[in-house]
Every structure is written in structure tokens, then in C-alpha cells.
Amino acid sequence: MYKRIQNGSDVRGIAITGVEGENVNLTPTTAFHIGCGFAEWLAKRLGKDAQDLRISVGRDPRLSGPLLSSAMVAGLASRGSKVVQYGLATTPAMYMSCILEGHLNDGAIMITASHLPFNRNGFKFFTREGGLEKKDITELLQQAAASAASQMGEGGQQSYSDAAHVLQTALQVDPESVPEESFMPVYSEHMRKLLKEGINHPEHFDTPLDGLHFLVDAGNGGGGFFATDVLAPLGADITGSQFLDPDGMFPNHIPNPEDKGAMASATDAVKRHKPDLGIVFDTDVDRSAVVASSGEPINSNRYIALMAAVTLRKYPGTTIVTDSVTSNGLTKFIKGLGGKHFRYKRGYKNVISKGIELNEKGEETNLMMETSGHGAMKENYFLDDGAYSALQIIVETAKQQVDGGKSITEDLLGKLPEPLEAAEFRLKLQTENFKDEGARILGAFRGWVEEGASGASGWTMEADNHEGWRVSVDEGEGKQGWLLLRASLHDPLLVLNVESDVTGGMRGIIDKVVDFFAISDFKADSSQLKDFQ
């Protein structure tokens, strides 16, 4: 059971009822034993006794959060660890609770399921070294399973029911040993300090955002603090900011910078209120996007381009790591600014870990960013932090106000080559052995392209492929499209991304892919490719 709730470097599951056909698999007892497992895992990692650990616990506003948090705290406390409860928090803040002076927790747990629906929840774990890796989560969950097994009576029967076991243990915990504190004011002060120092306003250092207008869309997640506790105290006008109050049902729109509805809501608000910049956060604020003052949404490739430009101003020539589906135009943009582009795998942990690896090998890499809005910078502990990304754009916006120049979005994004046509298709694998079938299809696809069986001249397999197979398509007159066929990280899907620089070019590329799927008994539903208009 514990293995089934691992989601790469996170834990995720269904925490409450409310969606038909989705049964609860993340119970308070599960949270209790994961708390036990984390305390034991962390003690072993740090070479300490569990009783000498100090661990913080925070959560997003999901309805299941308070009960899961209480159960998690009981599990940690049952191992003798000192626990501090932060209540509503953000994922980046929880990591900073291990870093900022006066706190320096040995570990931190954030209870969140990011942008997933209201019935889901999960856990993200941190030490002072950063977020846990996939193998760490596997070990932690094995420890949790061992903790659960130790509660089994003779004949393998649970000695207590789920609720009774957690409640009995929780009642034995001394409330004074698990104090409740609010860490968000500390984190907000940290963010304000970064903004003041980054802008270094020559006339009003303490209110560097005076005269600027920013609109924040928090989607009723955890990002409302950024408007009220970070921007406003520094002099910013936050008129028009919306959905700042946490609400675990997310009644207005999904807090997700990749969601079209979320971005449409934010862009509409920007067009009405005309701020200098709009900012969109996901639920736990480890992802973000921005909206230009014109109402133009800036996410995916555009956001990476904007962050790349800011980063290259500070660190000329640096390498920038992205996921596999970034455009050819982004590569040209980064190279045009003197940087290097390393296109790697999907998955924010993959992207960040590759950046850390490159730095360790001596290749200066200051920005790692995924098209989903996850982004980390070397200068910020390689922390996946949507608020920090937004902060970079705000600093540049304020500096350009002082210098009297164009807005950063207007100045830079006109230089980003955009594809004329682009689309993503998710092809369901129609077999239980979807990993094997996906590998079989991808292997056949590579051979099909390399043997020239596509029947299309100008199809060339790209030299560097870290995930799936990316093919360059010569479209004539110096124009170049591409396609990438890869397996989904977690779902029984193949994902096809296609871009073209000519009108109708994408249809031609897709037709050849349809021909590929017709040559064998591949167990993948490619009907949407045939139906694409």
C-alpha cells in the first residue's frame, strides 16, 4: 500500500471521499506511520537519535490537511522527535524553515498535493540539503511500512483500528512538546529583504515598490501572502489581486499556471486592472507564471525565456537546464543572449538534479526550469520556488522603472522566436504492461526514423535525447519543426509534442506519425492524431 502512494520524489494519494470511483488510500493512520518512518529515516541519515531531531510540519488549505497534519505530528512525536506545527504554509517556506537563522529545523514536511483536485493530498519532505530524492522516498516508505507492521498483533491482525490507534497515540503526546507557530511571517520578512536588496532603490530603499502595481492570483491556494505580506508592505499597489483567501475546495479555478482556465482568469483581471505585472501561483507556491501588463500570458517557454534573460544578466554565459519539451525558439533565444541550453527530462526533480550535477562537474548552471512553472536557481539553494521566480521578475520591473526603460516583458519577449503551430497529444497505452509496451513503441519509432521509413525527407534524429526521441523536421527556407515522442513519467501514456514553423506543417508531421502507428500492432490509441484538425 505504501509503495502505491509514492509519486516520484513525493507522496500523493486520495485523502477524502467526494469523487466517484476514487477510494481513499491516504488515511490518518498512513500519515501517522509515514511520520514514524520519516523520523527514523532522518535520524539514520543525520547520525542522530530521533529524540534529538526538530521537525516542522506545514500544510496547504486542503480539507484533509488538518487531520493528516495531526496524525503526522503524532507519528513524529511517538518517536520522541521535537515537532513544531506551522499550520498553513507553502512548500518553499517549509524548506526555508531548515535554513533560516533562528529556526534551522533538521527536517520539514509539507502536506500538499499541488494543483490536484480537492480530494487528493500528499507529502513533500526536506532536509537542510534540499528535497528528498525518489530513492529517499522509497526508503522512507519502507520504514513506514515496517512501523505499520510492528502494530500488527498475533496472526497479523491490527491491534487497533486506524482511527483508534492514531487517536490513542495522539492523546499521549504532550501538547507542549508540539508547539504551534506561524512561520509565514518569518518567510515573508525574508522575501521582503530579498526584494529590497535586489532592487536597492536609490531614493526609498524600504519601499522600493512604491508607484508599482502588481496583481496576484493565488487561486485560493497558499500564495495570497505574497500580495498582502510581501508586496504591499514594500509600497506596491495590489488592487485587483484575486482569490487570496485559502479555500481547500478551490472554488474559482484550479491553482495551476499550466491550466488554461487559471491563466485566462488572471489575464482577464490584468486587462481590467492594468497592473505593471500579474503573478499566478499554484496551490503550494512552488510554481508560478506571470502576465504582462498587456494581458499576455507568460508561462511555459515564455516564462523560461524571461527567467533565462534575467539569469543571464546576472551570470553571463551560464548554462540553463530545462525539460525535454521546450521549443527550438527557446534554444535560439538563450544562445542569442550568450547562454547555453541543456534540454533534459520532464519532471522538476530531474531538471534540478541535472543542474546540481552539472555544477558539481564544473559547468556553471544557475537556472533550472520546467515548462510547468517549476523553477530553481543556484543562488537560492537550488530550491523549487515559484515565489522566488516571481520575485526575480519584480526586481527587474522595479529597476526598469527607476531607469525609465521598457517593461522587462516588452523588452525581452519580442525577441523570443515563437512556433507558428504547436500541440501536445496524450496517447493512451491499451495494456496493463504499459511500461514494456511504451518502450517497445519508442524503440520501433527510433528505428523507423533512422531507417528513413518515414517517407519524409529532412527528418533527422537529434543527437542528444535524454527522454524519448526528438526529431528535427526540415520545413524548407530555413524553417525547422520538430516532434518528440516520449513515455509519460507516471501514467500509461505516450506523449507526442509537435511544433512547426509553416502553415499546415504540423498536419504533415502528424500524418507521418499516424503512418508509423499503422505499421504494427502497437497497443496505443492514436485516433486523436487522425482526427486532429
C-alpha positions as CSV (number, residue, x, y, z in Angstrom):
1,M,0.0,0.0,0.0
2,Y,2.8,2.4,0.9
3,K,4.5,1.8,-2.4
4,R,1.4,2.7,-4.4
5,I,1.3,6.2,-2.9
6,Q,4.8,7.1,-4.0
7,N,4.8,9.7,-6.8
8,G,8.5,10.0,-7.7
9,S,10.0,12.2,-5.0
10,D,6.7,13.0,-3.4
11,V,3.9,11.0,-1.7
12,R,0.4,11.5,-3.1
13,G,-3.0,9.8,-2.6
14,I,-6.7,10.2,-2.2
15,A,-7.4,11.6,1.2
16,I,-11.1,12.2,1.3
17,T,-14.2,11.0,-0.5
18,G,-16.1,13.2,-2.9
19,V,-15.1,12.0,-6.3
20,E,-16.9,8.9,-7.7
21,G,-14.7,5.9,-8.2
22,E,-11.8,7.3,-6.2
23,N,-11.3,5.4,-2.9
24,V,-9.4,6.8,0.0
25,N,-5.8,5.4,0.2
26,L,-4.1,8.2,2.2
27,T,-5.6,7.8,5.7
28,P,-4.6,9.4,9.0
29,T,-3.0,6.1,10.0
30,T,-0.9,6.2,6.8
31,A,0.2,9.7,7.7
32,F,1.0,8.6,11.3
33,H,3.3,5.7,10.1
34,I,4.9,7.9,7.5
35,G,5.7,10.4,10.3
36,C,7.3,7.5,12.2
37,G,9.2,6.5,9.1
38,F,10.5,10.0,8.4
39,A,11.7,10.4,12.0
40,E,13.6,7.1,11.8
41,W,14.9,7.7,8.3
42,L,16.1,11.2,9.2
43,A,17.8,10.1,12.4
44,K,19.7,7.5,10.4
45,R,20.6,10.0,7.7
46,L,21.9,12.6,10.1
47,G,23.5,10.1,12.6
48,K,21.3,11.4,15.4
49,D,18.8,9.9,17.8
50,A,15.2,10.5,16.8
51,Q,14.7,12.3,20.2
52,D,17.3,14.9,19.1
53,L,15.6,15.9,15.9
54,R,13.5,19.0,15.4
55,I,11.0,18.7,12.5
56,S,8.5,21.2,11.2
57,V,5.1,20.4,9.6
58,G,3.0,22.7,7.4
59,R,0.1,22.3,5.0
60,D,-1.8,23.8,2.2
61,P,-5.5,24.7,2.6
62,R,-7.0,21.3,1.5
63,L,-9.8,20.0,3.6
64,S,-7.9,16.9,4.6
65,G,-4.9,18.8,5.8
66,P,-5.7,19.4,9.5
67,L,-6.4,15.7,10.2
68,L,-3.4,14.4,8.2
69,S,-1.2,17.0,9.9
70,S,-2.3,16.0,13.4
71,A,-1.7,12.3,12.5
72,M,1.7,13.1,11.1
73,V,2.7,15.1,14.2
74,A,1.6,12.2,16.4
75,G,3.8,9.8,14.4
76,L,6.8,12.1,14.7
77,A,6.2,12.7,18.4
78,S,5.8,9.0,19.1
79,R,9.5,8.6,18.1
80,G,10.4,11.3,20.5
81,S,11.2,14.0,17.9
82,K,10.6,17.6,18.7
83,V,7.8,18.8,16.4
84,V,6.7,22.4,15.5
85,Q,3.4,22.9,13.7
86,Y,3.3,25.8,11.3
87,G,-0.3,25.4,10.0
88,L,-0.9,27.0,6.7
89,A,2.3,27.4,4.8
90,T,4.0,27.0,1.4
91,T,6.4,24.4,0.1
92,P,9.3,26.8,-0.3
93,A,8.7,28.2,3.2
94,M,8.9,24.8,4.7
95,Y,12.3,24.2,3.2
96,M,13.5,27.6,4.4
97,S,12.5,26.6,7.9
98,C,15.5,24.3,7.8
99,I,17.8,27.1,6.5
100,L,16.9,30.5,8.1
101,E,18.7,31.5,11.3
102,G,16.7,31.1,14.4
103,H,15.0,28.0,13.0
104,L,17.3,25.5,11.4
105,N,15.0,22.5,11.7
106,D,16.6,19.2,10.9
107,G,13.7,18.3,8.6
108,A,10.4,19.6,7.3
109,I,7.2,18.1,5.9
110,M,4.8,20.0,3.6
111,I,1.3,18.4,3.3
112,T,0.1,19.2,-0.2
113,A,-0.9,17.7,-3.5
114,S,0.0,20.8,-5.5
115,H,-2.6,21.5,-8.2
116,L,-4.5,18.2,-7.9
117,P,-8.3,18.1,-7.0
118,F,-9.6,18.8,-3.6
119,N,-9.9,15.1,-2.6
120,R,-6.2,14.5,-3.1
121,N,-3.3,15.2,-0.7
122,G,0.3,14.2,-0.2
123,F,3.6,14.9,1.5
124,K,6.9,16.6,0.4
125,F,9.9,16.2,2.6
126,F,13.0,18.3,3.2
127,T,16.3,18.3,5.0
128,R,18.9,21.2,5.0
129,E,20.3,19.6,1.9
130,G,17.1,20.1,0.0
131,G,14.1,18.0,-1.1
132,L,14.3,14.2,-0.8
133,E,15.0,12.2,-4.0
134,K,13.0,9.3,-5.3
135,K,15.2,6.7,-3.7
136,D,14.9,8.5,-0.3
137,I,11.1,8.4,-0.5
138,T,11.3,4.6,-1.3
139,E,13.4,4.1,1.8
140,L,11.2,6.3,4.0
141,L,8.0,4.4,2.9
142,Q,9.7,1.1,3.6
143,Q,10.4,2.4,7.1
144,A,6.7,3.5,7.4
145,A,5.6,0.0,6.3
146,A,7.8,-1.5,8.9
147,S,6.3,0.8,11.5
148,A,2.8,-0.3,10.5
149,A,3.8,-3.9,10.6
150,S,5.0,-3.5,14.2
151,Q,1.5,-2.6,15.2
152,M,0.1,-5.9,14.0
153,G,-0.9,-8.4,16.7
154,E,-0.7,-12.1,16.7
155,G,-1.9,-13.7,13.4
156,G,-1.3,-10.5,11.6
157,Q,-4.3,-8.6,13.0
158,Q,-4.2,-4.9,13.5
159,S,-4.0,-4.3,17.2
160,Y,-6.1,-1.1,16.8
161,S,-8.4,0.2,14.1
162,D,-7.0,3.0,12.0
163,A,-8.6,5.9,13.9
164,A,-8.3,4.3,17.3
165,H,-4.5,3.7,17.0
166,V,-3.8,7.3,15.9
167,L,-6.1,8.8,18.5
168,Q,-4.7,6.7,21.4
169,T,-1.1,7.7,20.4
170,A,-2.1,11.4,19.9
171,L,-3.7,11.6,23.3
172,Q,-0.4,10.5,24.9
173,V,1.5,13.4,23.2
174,D,2.3,16.3,25.5
175,P,0.8,19.4,23.7
176,E,3.8,21.5,25.0
177,S,6.1,19.2,23.0
178,V,4.4,20.1,19.7
179,P,4.0,23.9,19.8
180,E,2.1,25.8,17.1
181,E,4.0,28.6,15.5
182,S,3.4,30.7,12.4
183,F,6.4,30.6,10.1
184,M,4.9,32.5,7.2
185,P,5.7,36.0,8.8
186,V,9.3,34.9,9.1
187,Y,9.4,33.7,5.5
188,S,7.6,36.9,4.3
189,E,10.2,39.1,6.0
190,H,12.9,37.0,4.3
191,M,11.2,37.7,0.9
192,R,10.8,41.4,1.6
193,K,14.5,41.6,2.5
194,L,15.5,39.9,-0.8
195,L,13.3,42.4,-2.8
196,K,14.8,45.4,-1.0
197,E,18.3,44.3,-1.5
198,G,17.7,43.2,-5.1
199,I,16.1,46.5,-6.2
200,N,18.4,48.7,-4.0
201,H,16.2,51.7,-4.7
202,P,18.3,54.9,-4.6
203,E,15.6,57.0,-3.0
204,H,13.3,54.8,-1.0
205,F,15.1,51.6,-0.1
206,D,12.5,50.4,2.4
207,T,9.5,50.9,0.0
208,P,11.1,50.0,-3.4
209,L,7.7,49.1,-4.9
210,D,6.2,52.5,-4.4
211,G,4.5,53.5,-7.6
212,L,4.2,50.0,-9.0
213,H,1.1,47.9,-9.3
214,F,1.1,44.1,-9.1
215,L,-1.9,41.8,-9.3
216,V,-1.6,38.3,-7.6
217,D,-3.9,35.4,-8.5
218,A,-3.5,32.8,-5.7
219,G,-6.3,30.6,-6.8
220,N,-7.4,30.2,-3.2
221,G,-4.2,28.3,-2.5
222,G,-1.3,29.4,-0.3
223,G,0.0,32.3,-2.4
224,G,-2.1,35.1,-1.1
225,F,0.6,36.1,1.5
226,F,2.8,37.3,-1.4
227,A,0.4,40.1,-2.2
228,T,-0.6,41.2,1.4
229,D,2.6,40.4,3.4
230,V,5.4,40.8,0.8
231,L,4.4,43.3,-1.9
232,A,2.0,45.6,-0.1
233,P,4.3,46.4,2.8
234,L,7.0,47.5,0.3
235,G,4.7,50.1,-1.2
236,A,3.1,48.1,-4.0
237,D,-0.5,48.7,-5.1
238,I,-2.1,45.2,-5.1
239,T,-5.5,46.3,-6.4
240,G,-7.3,43.6,-8.4
241,S,-5.4,40.8,-6.7
242,Q,-7.8,37.9,-6.5
243,F,-8.6,34.6,-4.7
244,L,-6.1,35.4,-2.0
245,D,-8.0,33.6,0.8
246,P,-7.2,29.9,1.2
247,D,-10.1,27.6,0.4
248,G,-9.5,23.9,0.1
249,M,-12.3,23.5,-2.4
250,F,-10.6,25.9,-4.9
251,P,-14.0,27.4,-5.9
252,N,-12.8,29.8,-8.5
253,H,-10.3,27.9,-10.6
254,I,-7.6,25.3,-10.3
255,P,-4.4,26.9,-8.8
256,N,-2.2,25.8,-11.6
257,P,-0.1,28.0,-14.0
258,E,-0.5,25.3,-16.7
259,D,-4.3,25.4,-16.5
260,K,-5.9,27.4,-19.3
261,G,-8.8,28.5,-17.1
262,A,-6.4,29.7,-14.4
263,M,-4.3,31.7,-16.9
264,A,-7.5,33.1,-18.6
265,S,-8.8,34.3,-15.2
266,A,-5.6,36.0,-14.4
267,T,-5.2,37.6,-17.8
268,D,-8.8,38.9,-17.7
269,A,-8.1,40.5,-14.3
270,V,-4.9,42.1,-15.7
271,K,-6.8,43.6,-18.6
272,R,-9.4,45.1,-16.3
273,H,-7.0,46.5,-13.6
274,K,-3.9,47.2,-15.8
275,P,-1.1,46.5,-13.3
276,D,2.5,46.5,-14.2
277,L,2.6,42.7,-13.8
278,G,0.3,39.9,-13.0
279,I,1.5,36.8,-11.0
280,V,-0.1,33.4,-10.9
281,F,0.7,30.8,-8.2
282,D,-0.1,27.1,-7.8
283,T,-1.5,25.8,-4.6
284,D,1.7,25.3,-2.6
285,V,3.7,28.1,-4.4
286,D,6.5,26.1,-5.8
287,R,5.3,27.0,-9.3
288,S,4.3,30.3,-10.9
289,A,3.7,32.2,-14.1
290,V,3.3,35.9,-14.9
291,V,1.1,38.0,-17.1
292,A,2.4,41.0,-19.0
293,S,0.8,44.4,-18.4
294,S,-0.8,44.0,-21.9
295,G,-2.6,40.9,-20.6
296,E,-0.3,38.5,-22.5
297,P,0.1,35.2,-20.5
298,I,3.7,34.3,-19.9
299,N,4.1,30.7,-18.9
300,S,5.8,27.6,-20.3
301,N,8.6,28.5,-22.9
302,R,7.9,32.2,-22.4
303,Y,8.4,32.1,-18.7
304,I,11.6,30.2,-19.1
305,A,12.8,32.7,-21.6
306,L,12.0,35.6,-19.2
307,M,13.8,33.9,-16.3
308,A,16.7,33.0,-18.6
309,A,17.2,36.6,-19.6
310,V,17.2,37.7,-16.0
311,T,19.6,35.0,-15.0
312,L,22.0,35.7,-17.9
313,R,22.2,39.4,-17.0
314,K,23.5,38.3,-13.6
315,Y,25.5,35.3,-14.7
316,P,26.7,35.8,-18.3
317,G,27.4,32.6,-20.2
318,T,25.7,30.3,-17.7
319,T,24.0,27.0,-18.6
320,I,20.2,26.8,-18.3
321,V,18.6,23.3,-17.8
322,T,15.1,22.7,-19.0
323,D,12.8,19.8,-19.6
324,S,12.5,17.9,-22.9
325,V,9.6,19.7,-24.5
326,T,11.0,23.2,-24.8
327,S,10.9,24.8,-28.2
328,N,13.7,25.4,-30.7
329,G,12.9,29.1,-30.4
330,L,13.9,29.0,-26.7
331,T,17.3,27.4,-27.6
332,K,17.9,30.2,-30.1
333,F,16.8,32.8,-27.5
334,I,19.2,31.5,-24.8
335,K,22.1,31.2,-27.2
336,G,21.4,34.7,-28.6
337,L,21.9,36.0,-25.1
338,G,25.2,34.2,-24.7
339,G,23.9,31.3,-22.6
340,K,23.9,27.5,-23.0
341,H,20.8,25.4,-23.2
342,F,20.8,21.9,-21.7
343,R,17.5,20.2,-22.6
344,Y,16.9,17.3,-20.2
345,K,14.0,15.2,-18.9
346,R,10.5,16.1,-17.8
347,G,10.0,16.2,-14.0
348,Y,11.1,19.1,-11.9
349,K,13.4,16.9,-9.7
350,N,15.1,15.6,-12.8
351,V,15.7,19.1,-14.1
352,I,17.0,20.4,-10.8
353,S,19.2,17.3,-10.1
354,K,20.8,17.7,-13.5
355,G,21.6,21.3,-12.7
356,I,23.2,20.3,-9.5
357,E,25.2,17.6,-11.3
358,L,26.5,20.0,-13.9
359,N,27.6,22.4,-11.2
360,E,29.4,19.6,-9.4
361,K,31.2,18.8,-12.7
362,G,32.4,22.4,-13.0
363,E,29.8,23.7,-15.5
364,E,28.3,26.8,-14.1
365,T,24.5,26.3,-14.1
366,N,22.4,29.0,-12.5
367,L,18.8,28.3,-13.6
368,M,16.9,25.0,-13.9
369,M,13.3,25.4,-15.1
370,E,10.5,23.2,-16.3
371,T,7.7,24.3,-18.7
372,S,5.2,23.5,-15.9
373,G,6.4,26.6,-14.0
374,H,8.7,24.8,-11.6
375,G,12.0,26.7,-11.4
376,A,15.1,26.7,-9.2
377,M,18.2,28.9,-9.0
378,K,21.6,28.1,-7.7
379,E,21.7,31.3,-5.7
380,N,18.5,30.1,-3.8
381,Y,19.8,26.7,-2.6
382,F,18.5,25.0,-5.8
383,L,15.1,25.4,-4.2
384,D,12.0,24.8,-6.4
385,D,10.3,28.1,-5.6
386,G,7.6,29.9,-7.6
387,A,7.7,32.9,-5.3
388,Y,11.4,33.3,-5.9
389,S,11.0,33.2,-9.6
390,A,8.3,35.9,-9.5
391,L,10.5,37.9,-7.2
392,Q,13.2,38.0,-9.9
393,I,10.8,39.5,-12.4
394,I,9.5,42.0,-9.9
395,V,13.1,43.1,-9.2
396,E,13.8,43.7,-12.9
397,T,10.4,45.5,-13.3
398,A,11.3,47.9,-10.4
399,K,14.8,48.5,-11.8
400,Q,13.5,49.4,-15.2
401,Q,11.0,51.8,-13.6
402,V,14.0,53.6,-12.0
403,D,15.9,53.6,-15.2
404,G,12.9,54.7,-17.3
405,G,13.2,51.8,-19.7
406,K,10.7,49.4,-21.2
407,S,9.0,46.8,-19.1
408,I,11.0,43.6,-18.9
409,T,8.3,41.6,-20.7
410,E,8.0,44.1,-23.5
411,D,11.8,44.4,-23.8
412,L,12.6,40.7,-23.9
413,L,9.8,38.6,-25.2
414,G,9.6,40.2,-28.6
415,K,13.0,38.5,-29.2
416,L,11.7,35.0,-28.5
417,P,11.0,33.1,-31.7
418,E,7.6,31.5,-31.4
419,P,6.4,28.5,-33.4
420,L,3.6,29.1,-35.8
421,E,1.8,25.9,-34.8
422,A,2.2,23.7,-31.7
423,A,0.2,20.9,-30.0
424,E,0.6,18.1,-27.5
425,F,-1.2,14.7,-27.7
426,R,-1.5,12.1,-25.0
427,L,-1.9,8.6,-26.5
428,K,-3.3,6.1,-24.1
429,L,-1.5,2.7,-23.9
430,Q,-4.1,0.0,-24.0
431,T,-2.4,-2.7,-22.0
432,E,-1.6,-3.4,-18.3
433,N,2.1,-3.8,-19.2
434,F,2.2,-0.2,-20.4
435,K,5.9,0.4,-19.5
436,D,7.0,-2.5,-21.7
437,E,4.7,-1.5,-24.5
438,G,5.8,2.1,-24.3
439,A,9.4,1.0,-24.5
440,R,8.6,-1.3,-27.5
441,I,6.9,1.5,-29.4
442,L,9.7,4.0,-28.7
443,G,12.3,1.6,-29.8
444,A,10.4,0.9,-33.1
445,F,9.9,4.7,-33.6
446,R,13.7,5.3,-33.4
447,G,14.4,2.6,-35.9
448,W,11.6,3.8,-38.2
449,V,13.1,7.4,-38.3
450,E,16.7,6.4,-38.6
451,E,16.0,4.0,-41.4
452,G,14.2,6.7,-43.3
453,A,11.0,4.8,-43.3
454,S,9.0,8.0,-42.6
455,G,8.9,8.8,-46.2
456,A,9.7,12.4,-45.4
457,S,13.0,14.0,-46.4
458,G,14.5,16.2,-43.8
459,W,13.6,14.1,-40.7
460,T,16.7,13.8,-38.5
461,M,17.0,12.2,-35.1
462,E,18.5,14.8,-32.7
463,A,21.9,13.9,-31.3
464,D,21.0,14.4,-27.6
465,N,18.0,12.5,-26.4
466,H,17.6,12.1,-22.6
467,E,13.9,11.2,-22.8
468,G,12.1,9.6,-25.7
469,W,13.1,10.6,-29.2
470,R,13.1,14.1,-30.6
471,V,13.2,14.5,-34.3
472,S,14.1,17.7,-36.3
473,V,12.0,18.3,-39.4
474,D,13.4,20.5,-42.2
475,E,10.5,22.5,-43.4
476,G,12.4,24.4,-46.1
477,E,13.5,28.0,-46.5
478,G,15.4,27.9,-43.2
479,K,12.4,26.8,-41.2
480,Q,12.5,23.9,-38.9
481,G,9.9,22.0,-37.0
482,W,10.2,19.1,-34.5
483,L,8.4,16.3,-32.7
484,L,9.1,14.5,-29.5
485,L,7.6,11.1,-28.7
486,R,8.2,10.1,-25.1
487,A,6.6,8.0,-22.3
488,S,4.7,9.7,-19.5
489,L,6.6,9.7,-16.2
490,H,3.7,8.3,-14.2
491,D,0.7,7.4,-16.4
492,P,0.0,4.7,-19.1
493,L,0.6,7.2,-21.9
494,L,2.8,8.1,-24.7
495,V,3.1,11.9,-25.2
496,L,3.7,13.5,-28.6
497,N,4.7,17.1,-28.9
498,V,4.8,18.7,-32.3
499,E,5.8,22.2,-33.4
500,S,6.0,23.7,-36.9
501,D,7.1,27.0,-38.4
502,V,5.0,26.8,-41.5
503,T,1.2,26.9,-42.0
504,G,-0.2,23.4,-42.1
505,G,3.2,22.0,-41.3
506,M,2.0,20.3,-38.2
507,R,-0.6,18.4,-40.0
508,G,2.0,17.0,-42.3
509,I,4.2,15.9,-39.4
510,I,1.3,14.2,-37.7
511,D,0.2,12.3,-40.8
512,K,3.7,10.7,-40.9
513,V,3.3,9.7,-37.2
514,V,-0.1,8.2,-38.0
515,D,1.6,6.2,-40.7
516,F,4.1,4.9,-38.1
517,F,1.4,3.7,-35.7
518,A,-0.3,1.9,-38.6
519,I,2.7,-0.3,-39.4
520,S,2.4,-2.7,-36.4
521,D,0.1,-3.9,-33.7
522,F,1.0,-1.2,-31.3
523,K,-1.3,-1.0,-28.3
524,A,-1.7,2.7,-28.3
525,D,-4.8,4.8,-29.1
526,S,-3.6,7.2,-31.9
527,S,-7.2,8.1,-33.0
528,Q,-6.8,11.7,-31.8
529,L,-3.9,12.1,-34.3
530,K,-6.1,11.1,-37.2
531,D,-8.9,13.4,-36.0
532,F,-6.7,16.4,-35.5
533,Q,-7.8,19.5,-37.4
